[in-house]
Amino acid sequence: MEGSADMEEPPLLPLALSRFHISEEFGFLLPDPLTELPAPYSPWMDIARELPQLITSHQLRSRVHQMPQLSPQQLRGREELHLAHLVLSFITMGYVWQEGEEGTVQVLPRNLAVPFWEVSQALGLPPILSHADFVLANWRRKDPNGPLEIENLDTIITLPGGESLRGFILVTLLVEKAAVPGIKATTQALGATLQGDEESLHRALEELAGAIEAMREALRRMHDYVDPEIFYSVIRIFLSGWKDNPAMAHGLIYEGVSPEPLAFSGGSAAQSTVLHAFDELLGICHRQDCAAFLRRMREYMPPPHRAFVEQIRSAVSPRHLVLSSGDSRLRAAFNRCVSALAEFRSYHITIVTKYIAVAAAKAKARRAEPSARAGPAAGKPPSALEDKGTGGSHIFSFLKSIRDTTREGMISA
């Protein structure tokens, strides 16, 4: 088993994207991920392919108990490891949440826990479903030569939620894809700042602002592809973790790994490297509690992506050159970036309001109905995270705080 958690220290500048496993074409997305593991791992793939049916028929846990314990030693290269992590993380979420938040388990069985832990260690990722699995490594083109557009895309592994889950994953993927020109502009802006090249910095900032605006446009498509009731009542629980979650207050024992329960956060948009990189570039300073949560979310990123953010953090921010130049055109370009970032975060709040707050209010009313049944397969909405994100943050206070501190990053004349 070949891991990639250890990496050479890249040069300060220019930041060569490939050194951080960042693609010129796909950004932080894994380029054209593998969709099949080698034959010895067919027991994993067979279960993963049937997850929605196994979960809704309440058969996944018994299937996992019959699964042989496989060693990841025959996995070769980063792509096979990422697919293994994707498969095992989806099986784990299904196993834990099959019976809803009132029927959780305390122990992840050895035959799932041990290989999942070993694959996670090799990649430097936590043993839980994260943004790196759910979105970055979970896509394929229907027509291999076709465009990276939602009509030509599909997921590799899925969970209950049908077309709404597919839409949620793929719209998020398109937001990541829209960010790619901004990721490249980030490295150009740092280089221009180091050289004191105001003209190049202006071009890079305009490119970055355009990318952030395109990300917001991509996010708008969530309304077209994701049903709020299905997202809240069916999908969301499978993204939930066992840290800061009242439904699993004591964490989860990974049998054969640790006798003590371990706690990991669920999938969260805060695990996307994109906004961390842009925040660091623009010198955005979030309040202490929010900043601490965001730093913790970096532990859920692939290590090379985390290293990219840290490299930006250690470089000289373009803000300094903008301030020292006194150039109004440069200041306007910088402020356009900050404004676009704040507007993106405002729009994210709009999405969260629709898909969580409004949906939660409707779910509360439905829970009072005598026909409510147990388990996500039956559509009984979860209640443990009504005011929290799946990553465990107090969602509205967190999102509004980071939006407001983003706005404070504007440079006044």
C-alpha positions in Angstrom: 0.0 0.0 0.0 1.5 3.3 -1.1 0.6 6.3 0.8 0.9 10.0 0.1 0.6 11.6 3.5 4.3 12.5 3.6 5.4 15.0 1.1 8.4 17.1 0.3 8.4 20.7 1.5 7.5 22.7 -1.6 9.4 25.9 -2.6 8.0 29.2 -1.2 7.1 30.8 -4.6 6.0 30.4 -7.2 3.6 27.8 -5.9 3.6 24.9 -8.4 0.0 23.6 -8.1 1.1 20.0 -9.0 3.3 19.9 -5.9 0.2 20.2 -3.8 -1.9 17.6 -5.9 -3.9 20.5 -7.4 -4.8 20.2 -11.0 -4.6 23.0 -13.5 -7.9 21.8 -15.0 -9.8 20.5 -12.0 -8.4 22.4 -9.0 -8.9 20.4 -5.8 -11.1 17.8 -7.5 -9.4 14.5 -8.0 -8.8 14.4 -11.8 -11.0 11.7 -13.4 -11.2 9.4 -10.4 -11.0 5.6 -10.6 -14.4 3.9 -10.5 -13.3 0.3 -9.8 -11.0 -1.2 -7.3 -8.8 -4.3 -8.1 -10.7 -7.7 -8.0 -9.6 -8.7 -4.5 -11.6 -5.7 -3.2 -14.9 -6.8 -4.9 -16.6 -7.5 -1.5 -16.2 -3.7 -0.7 -17.4 -2.6 -4.1 -20.3 -5.0 -4.2 -21.7 -3.6 -1.0 -20.9 0.0 -2.0 -22.8 -0.4 -5.3 -26.0 -1.5 -3.4 -25.9 1.0 -0.5 -29.2 2.8 -1.1 -31.1 -0.5 -1.3 -29.2 -2.2 1.6 -29.9 0.8 3.8 -33.6 1.3 3.0 -34.2 -2.5 3.4 -32.3 -2.4 6.8 -29.9 -5.1 5.5 -26.6 -3.2 5.4 -25.4 -4.0 8.9 -25.9 -7.8 8.4 -24.1 -7.6 5.0 -21.1 -5.8 6.7 -21.0 -8.5 9.4 -20.6 -11.1 6.6 -17.9 -9.1 4.8 -14.3 -10.6 4.9 -11.6 -8.5 6.5 -9.4 -7.4 3.7 -6.0 -5.8 3.9 -5.4 -2.6 1.9 -1.8 -3.7 1.2 -2.6 -4.5 -2.4 -3.8 -1.0 -3.2 -1.4 0.9 -5.4 -1.2 4.6 -5.8 -3.2 7.6 -4.6 -6.1 7.0 -6.9 -6.8 3.4 -5.6 -6.4 4.7 -2.0 -8.9 7.5 -2.6 -11.5 5.2 -4.1 -11.0 2.8 -1.2 -11.5 5.6 1.2 -14.6 6.8 -0.6 -16.1 3.3 -0.6 -15.3 2.5 3.1 -16.5 6.0 4.2 -19.9 5.6 2.5 -20.3 2.0 3.9 -19.4 3.4 7.4 -22.0 6.2 7.2 -24.6 3.8 6.1 -23.7 1.3 8.8 -23.8 3.9 11.6 -27.0 5.7 10.5 -29.0 2.9 8.9 -31.6 3.0 11.7 -31.6 6.8 12.1 -30.3 8.8 15.0 -32.3 6.7 17.6 -30.7 3.4 16.4 -27.0 4.2 16.2 -24.2 1.8 17.0 -21.4 2.2 19.5 -18.9 0.0 17.7 -17.7 -0.1 14.0 -16.9 -3.8 13.4 -13.2 -4.8 13.0 -13.6 -6.0 9.3 -14.7 -2.4 8.4 -12.9 -0.4 11.0 -9.3 -1.8 10.6 -9.0 -1.4 6.8 -10.8 2.0 6.9 -8.3 3.2 9.5 -5.3 1.9 7.5 -6.4 3.5 4.3 -7.1 6.7 6.2 -3.6 6.7 7.7 -2.0 6.2 4.2 -3.9 9.2 2.8 -3.6 11.4 5.9 -7.4 11.6 6.1 -9.7 10.9 9.1 -11.7 7.6 9.1 -15.0 9.3 8.3 -16.8 10.6 5.2 -15.4 14.1 4.4 -15.7 16.6 1.6 -12.6 15.0 0.0 -14.6 11.8 -0.4 -18.1 13.0 -0.9 -17.3 15.5 -3.6 -13.7 15.7 -4.7 -13.3 11.9 -5.4 -16.9 10.9 -6.2 -17.5 11.9 -9.8 -17.3 10.4 -13.3 -18.3 11.5 -16.7 -21.1 9.5 -18.5 -19.4 10.2 -21.8 -15.6 10.1 -21.1 -15.0 12.7 -23.8 -17.9 14.9 -22.9 -17.9 18.2 -20.9 -17.7 18.6 -17.2 -21.4 19.6 -17.0 -24.1 18.2 -14.7 -25.9 16.5 -17.5 -22.7 14.5 -18.3 -21.8 13.8 -14.7 -22.7 11.1 -12.2 -21.5 10.0 -8.8 -19.4 6.8 -8.3 -20.9 5.8 -4.9 -24.3 7.0 -3.5 -26.6 6.8 -0.5 -30.4 7.2 0.0 -31.6 10.4 -1.5 -31.8 9.5 -5.2 -31.6 12.4 -7.7 -31.5 15.0 -4.9 -28.3 13.4 -3.5 -26.8 13.3 -6.9 -27.7 16.9 -7.4 -26.2 18.0 -4.1 -22.9 16.3 -4.8 -22.6 17.4 -8.4 -23.7 21.1 -7.8 -21.0 21.2 -5.0 -18.5 19.7 -7.5 -19.4 22.5 -10.0 -18.8 25.1 -7.4 -15.3 23.6 -6.9 -14.8 23.6 -10.7 -15.8 27.2 -10.9 -13.1 28.1 -8.4 -10.3 26.8 -10.6 -9.4 30.1 -12.2 -9.3 31.6 -8.8 -6.9 29.0 -7.5 -4.5 29.8 -10.3 -5.0 33.5 -9.7 -4.1 33.0 -6.1 -0.6 31.8 -7.0 -0.2 34.6 -9.5 -1.3 37.2 -6.9 1.3 35.9 -4.4 4.0 36.0 -7.1 3.1 39.5 -8.2 3.0 40.7 -4.5 6.5 39.3 -3.9 7.8 41.1 -7.0 5.9 44.3 -6.3 4.2 44.0 -9.7 1.1 46.0 -9.4 -0.2 45.4 -12.9 0.1 41.6 -12.6 -1.5 41.7 -9.2 -4.5 43.7 -10.6 -5.0 41.1 -13.3 -4.8 38.3 -10.8 -7.3 40.0 -8.4 -9.8 40.6 -11.2 -9.5 36.9 -12.2 -10.0 35.8 -8.6 -13.1 38.0 -8.2 -14.6 36.6 -11.4 -14.0 33.1 -10.1 -15.8 33.7 -6.8 -18.7 35.3 -8.7 -18.9 32.2 -10.9 -18.9 30.0 -7.8 -22.0 31.8 -6.5 -23.7 31.3 -9.9 -22.9 27.6 -9.7 -24.3 27.3 -6.2 -27.6 28.8 -7.4 -28.2 25.5 -9.3 -28.8 23.8 -5.9 -32.4 24.9 -6.2 -32.9 23.1 -9.5 -31.5 19.8 -8.5 -32.1 19.3 -4.7 -35.4 18.9 -2.9 -35.2 20.5 0.5 -37.4 17.9 2.2 -35.3 15.0 0.9 -32.1 16.8 1.8 -33.2 17.4 5.3 -35.2 14.2 6.1 -33.1 11.6 4.2 -29.7 12.8 3.1 -28.4 15.0 5.9 -28.1 12.3 8.6 -25.6 10.3 6.4 -23.3 13.3 6.4 -23.4 13.6 10.2 -20.4 12.7 12.3 -19.8 11.6 15.9 -18.3 14.7 17.3 -20.4 17.5 18.8 -23.5 15.4 17.8 -26.0 14.7 20.6 -27.1 11.6 18.8 -23.6 10.1 19.3 -22.3 12.0 22.2 -19.8 9.3 23.2 -18.2 8.9 19.7 -17.6 5.6 18.0 -15.3 2.7 18.9 -13.3 1.5 15.9 -12.9 -2.2 16.8 -9.3 -3.4 16.4 -8.1 0.2 16.2 -8.8 1.7 19.7 -10.6 0.4 22.7 -11.7 4.0 23.4 -14.4 5.8 21.3 -13.1 8.2 18.7 -14.8 11.4 17.7 -14.8 12.8 14.2 -16.8 15.6 12.6 -19.2 14.9 9.7 -18.9 16.3 6.2 -19.0 20.1 5.9 -18.5 22.8 3.3 -15.9 24.2 5.7 -13.7 21.2 4.7 -13.4 22.6 1.2 -9.9 24.0 0.7 -11.1 26.8 -1.7 -12.5 29.3 0.7 -9.6 28.7 3.2 -7.1 29.5 0.4 -9.0 32.7 -0.6 -9.3 33.8 3.1 -5.6 33.5 3.6 -4.8 35.3 0.4 -7.0 38.2 1.2 -5.9 38.4 4.9 -9.5 37.7 6.2 -9.4 37.3 10.0 -12.3 35.4 11.5 -13.3 35.6 15.2 -11.6 33.2 17.6 -14.2 30.5 17.9 -15.0 30.5 14.2 -11.3 30.5 13.3 -10.7 27.6 15.7 -13.5 25.5 14.0 -12.1 26.3 10.5 -8.6 25.3 11.6 -10.0 22.0 12.8 -11.7 21.5 9.5 -8.4 21.6 7.8 -7.5 18.3 9.4 -10.2 16.8 7.1 -8.5 18.0 3.9 -6.0 15.9 2.0 -2.6 16.9 3.5 -1.2 18.4 0.2 -4.2 20.7 0.1 -3.8 21.7 3.7 -0.1 22.4 3.0 -1.2 24.7 0.1 -3.3 26.8 2.5 -0.5 27.0 5.0 1.9 28.1 2.3 -0.4 30.9 1.4 -0.7 31.8 5.0 3.1 32.1 5.4 3.4 34.3 2.3 3.1 38.1 2.1 -0.6 38.9 1.6 -1.4 41.1 -1.5 -3.3 43.3 1.0 0.1 44.8 2.0 1.0 45.8 -1.6 -2.5 47.2 -2.2 -2.2 49.3 1.0 1.3 50.6 0.3 0.6 51.4 -3.4 -2.3 53.7 -2.7 -3.6 52.8 -6.2 -7.4 53.2 -6.3 -7.7 50.7 -9.2 -5.7 48.1 -7.3 -7.8 48.8 -4.2 -11.0 48.4 -6.2 -9.9 45.0 -7.6 -9.0 43.8 -4.1 -12.3 45.0 -2.7 -14.2 43.3 -5.5 -12.6 40.0 -4.3 -13.6 40.6 -0.7 -17.1 41.7 -1.7 -17.6 38.6 -3.9 -16.4 36.4 -1.1 -18.9 38.0 1.3 -21.7 37.7 -1.2 -20.9 34.0 -1.8 -21.1 33.5 2.0 -24.4 35.4 2.1 -25.8 33.2 -0.6 -24.7 30.1 1.2 -26.7 31.4 4.2 -29.7 31.6 1.9 -29.2 28.0 0.8 -28.8 26.8 4.4 -31.9 28.7 5.4 -34.0 26.9 2.8 -32.5 23.4 3.2 -32.0 23.3 6.9 -34.0 26.0 8.9 -37.2 26.0 6.9 -37.0 22.2 6.3 -36.4 21.7 10.1 -39.5 23.7 10.9 -41.6 21.6 8.6 -40.0 18.4 10.0 -40.9 19.4 13.5 -44.5 19.7 12.5 -44.3 16.3 10.8 -42.8 14.6 13.8 -45.9 15.4 15.8 -47.9 13.3 13.3 -48.8 9.8 14.5 -47.7 8.2 11.2 -44.0 9.1 11.8 -41.8 6.0 11.6 -38.2 5.3 12.6 -35.1 5.4 10.5 -34.0 7.5 7.6 -35.3 5.0 5.1 -38.8 5.8 6.4 -38.1 9.5 6.0 -38.2 10.3 9.7 -36.3 13.6 9.9 -33.4 13.8 12.4 -33.6 16.3 15.2 -30.2 16.1 16.9 -28.6 18.6 14.5 -31.5 21.0 13.9 -29.4 24.1 14.8 -26.0 22.7 13.8 -24.1 21.9 10.7 -23.1 18.3 9.9 -19.6 19.3 10.9 -20.9 20.2 14.3 -20.9 24.1 14.2 -23.8 26.2 15.4 -24.6 26.8 11.9 -26.3 30.3 11.6 -24.1 32.1 14.1 -21.0 30.5 12.5 -22.0 31.4 8.9 -23.1 34.9 9.7 -19.9 35.6 11.7 -17.6 34.5 8.9 -19.7 36.5 6.4 -19.4 39.6 8.6 -15.7 39.2 9.2 -15.2 38.8 5.5 -16.9 42.1 4.9 -14.5 43.7 7.4 -11.7 42.8 5.1 -12.6 45.6 2.7 -9.9 48.3 2.4 -11.3 51.8 2.8 -10.1 54.7 0.7 
